[in-house]
């Protein structure tokens, strides 16, 4: 494969720079542009590891001589930006030296029966990205972001996800039809009601619902849950951050499923509540 053509930009009012700045700093610009912005070597490497080839690779001018040997053949086109331009695009306190522009993936098809995490109006990008990482780590192959949740493919969520997006079946702006099509028992967390997690036999596969940071899971979804689960907090805190709660719950499900083996003996089957 021959090296991609390289363009160097020093003008702040360049059209490409303006569009990239919007893509990098506006959480929903990816929907209008149909493109994603991945900033930083770690995230770019994660995309390459999943055989994703960027349409454009962008480098800070000072980094390009070092990066050329490794990344010159990974993109269809390469843009090298003057240092102040790259810094002006970055949403990070310490700007990265490179980024990839990828085409926005086509909308995913829901996979009925796949272990799933449902995000019910989760607002914070850091929380959302952290939950995606936990889902990927603990064997939950699918994530449904219900309407009202933070933008799933925003630059902040992509950074917080650290590559987890590329390992998951992601469905954005999901609604009641998608939830019903899952055909899985749904589990919700509650700080004051339900069975303690460490004393409960969890169903597998299942759908864990993680709710809004302040309001929790909506009453309508809670009413449909097969189980309400609370996490023991002997230290006396009133509640846990949603990303921390998700990590604990998903790990508990994963550990039980792994211990049960392929036959899933010992893992209970709960009815799906409509």
URZI-V350244 format. One record per run of one state. SS is the DSSP state (A for helix, B for strand, O for the rest). FROM is the first residue (numbers start at 1). TO is the last residue. Records with the same first field share a line. If there is no record, write none. Layout:
SS = FROM-TO ; FROM-TO
//
This chain:
O = 1-4 ; 10-14 ; 26-28 ; 34-34 ; 40-40 ; 50-55 ; 72-76 ; 82-82 ; 90-97 ; 104-115 ; 121-124 ; 138-141 ; 147-154 ; 162-163 ; 168-168 ; 175-175 ; 183-185 ; 190-194 ; 200-202 ; 204-206 ; 213-215 ; 217-218 ; 225-226 ; 231-241 ; 261-267 ; 269-274
B = 5-9 ; 35-39 ; 56-60 ; 77-81 ; 98-103 ; 116-120 ; 142-146 ; 169-174 ; 186-189 ; 195-196 ; 203-203 ; 207-212 ; 216-216 ; 227-230 ; 268-268
A = 15-25 ; 29-33 ; 41-49 ; 61-71 ; 83-89 ; 125-137 ; 155-161 ; 164-167 ; 176-182 ; 197-199 ; 219-224 ; 242-260
//
